Amino acid sequence: MKIAQICALAGALILSSVALAEGGGDRTFEKMMAAKDVAMEKYAAKEGKSEPVVSSDAKDETGEM
């Protein structure tokens, strides 16, 4: 009986660590955004235009101005 409890506890700990583990999505998103920024800078330089300005940066996240 004691071995079954130990196995159940170990299984629960392993399952919880797998369920809560980060899948790397944040790192992938950050890499994607960095690549997009580099591509936009290269495109703007090639076209002879200034880098685009995003107007939503000045807005509050709640949508209030």
C-alpha positions as CSV (number, residue, x, y, z in Angstrom):
1,M,0.0,0.0,0.0
2,K,2.8,2.4,0.8
3,I,4.4,1.8,-2.6
4,A,1.2,2.7,-4.3
5,Q,0.9,5.9,-2.4
6,I,4.5,6.8,-3.3
7,C,3.9,6.1,-6.9
8,A,0.7,8.1,-6.9
9,L,2.5,11.1,-5.3
10,A,5.3,10.8,-7.8
11,G,2.8,10.6,-10.7
12,A,0.9,13.6,-9.4
13,L,4.2,15.7,-9.2
14,I,5.3,14.7,-12.6
15,L,1.9,15.4,-14.2
16,S,1.6,18.8,-12.5
17,S,5.1,19.8,-13.7
18,V,4.3,18.8,-17.2
19,A,1.0,20.6,-17.2
20,L,2.5,23.8,-15.8
21,A,5.6,23.8,-17.9
22,E,6.1,26.6,-20.4
23,G,6.1,25.4,-24.0
24,G,8.4,28.0,-25.3
25,G,5.6,30.1,-26.9
26,D,6.8,33.3,-25.3
27,R,10.3,32.9,-26.6
28,T,9.0,32.0,-30.0
29,F,6.8,35.0,-30.1
30,E,9.6,37.3,-29.0
31,K,11.9,35.9,-31.8
32,M,9.1,36.4,-34.3
33,M,8.5,40.0,-33.3
34,A,12.3,40.8,-33.4
35,A,12.5,39.3,-36.9
36,K,9.5,41.4,-37.9
37,D,11.1,44.5,-36.6
38,V,14.3,43.8,-38.5
39,A,12.3,43.1,-41.7
40,M,10.4,46.3,-41.4
41,E,13.6,48.3,-40.9
42,K,15.1,46.7,-44.0
43,Y,12.0,47.3,-46.0
44,A,11.8,51.0,-45.0
45,A,15.5,51.5,-45.8
46,K,15.0,49.9,-49.2
47,E,11.9,52.0,-50.1
48,G,13.5,55.2,-48.7
49,K,10.7,55.7,-46.2
50,S,10.8,56.4,-42.5
51,E,9.9,53.6,-40.1
52,P,6.1,53.3,-39.5
53,V,4.8,54.7,-36.3
54,V,2.2,52.7,-34.4
55,S,-0.4,55.0,-32.9
56,S,-1.7,52.4,-30.4
57,D,1.5,52.7,-28.5
58,A,0.3,56.0,-27.0
59,K,-3.0,54.6,-26.0
60,D,-3.7,53.0,-22.6
61,E,-4.3,49.2,-22.7
62,T,-7.8,49.7,-21.4
63,G,-8.7,51.6,-24.5
64,E,-8.9,55.0,-22.8
65,M,-7.2,58.0,-24.3
